[in-house]
């Protein structure tokens, strides 16, 4: 290769290198700047309700069983053959208070009354005779023993005091025997002690019964009790007559698409065995609806739903259970600078049930409570509001 061609190639290589270096330096010095474009702020759609402070009673919901107020075993207090029975003397029959249920043949007891009357008459006659003898003895004593000293015992014997006491005692014994025989006669008419229903019967017309023999089992139909189980921490909301000296809390009992009213009358002293819950008694009048015949009867042993109206909660806001967050907070939509932001606020509850929570602190009138779900709630996040509803 000639020197001229070699020189030309060197010149070209050096020029390429210098051009590349100059280009890199220029590009480094004049590199374009990337502008920062702000990301659009995301707003989450939220369904809200307007909070309103109210005062309302607690509603305690429970389940309970229907039990009798009074249930007795009717027994005979005299022996004999049953002469007659009431037409309602059958299982399910209704008996009025003091209505005769069973009649025991009274002949023997009527004869006993006549005998007792005769004995009383004899005793009274003997007493009258003895009183006459007392007068004679007293005159004889004055004539024979005037001025003589004599012991009190001798004087008592002379004046026939023991005979008089015996005659008086015989009258009292005869009078008592007459009362006993009259009482036995009255007991041949066995009556219902209260308005009742016959649960079962053990005898019928023609049966010979002994003293204290079971005749039937009766239950009071004027009132039934509902025995309900209530958590211990809910007892404070009940009006209990024995403890608060007020009228018992009112209650509604739901059964077979029927509703009947009742009231709390007391608390049992022992807890429920399984759940360790308190047990309250609710009294229901005319449970069989015998007065109006406008609903189905409430039957013993039925398992019923009960709603008890408890004490009043003052200045509370009731919210849906789903709007109570993390068992501690509520979510609010707060207006700031013309838009709404999420505020996560602690709150205090005074009452909860399966559907609602009563807020006593942390939520004020007219504040917007967020009731819809937000996947990742963050304090201050932007919100768009759906239709505003009032808190129920």
Buried (B, 14 or more C-beta within 10 A) or exposed (E): EEEEEEEEEEEEEEEEEEEEEEEEEEEEEEEEEEEEEEEEEEBBEBBBBEBBBBEEBBBBBBEBBBBBBBBBEBBBBBBBEBBBBBEBBEEEBBBEEEEBBBBBBBEBBBEBBEEBBEBBEEBBEBBEEBEEBBEEBEEEBEEEEEEEEEEEEEEEEBBBBEBBEBBBEBBEEBBEBBEEBBEBBBBBBBBBBBBBBBBEBBBEEEBEBEEEBBBBBBBBBBBBBBBBBBEEEBBEBBBBBEEEEEEBBBBBBEBEEBEBEBBBBBBEEEEBEEEEBBBBBBBBEBBBBEEEEEBEBBEBEBEBBBBBBBBEBEEBBBBBEEBBBEEEBBBBBBEEEEBBBBBBBEBEBBBEBEEBBBBBEBBEEEBBBBBBEBEEBEEEBBBEBEEEEEBE
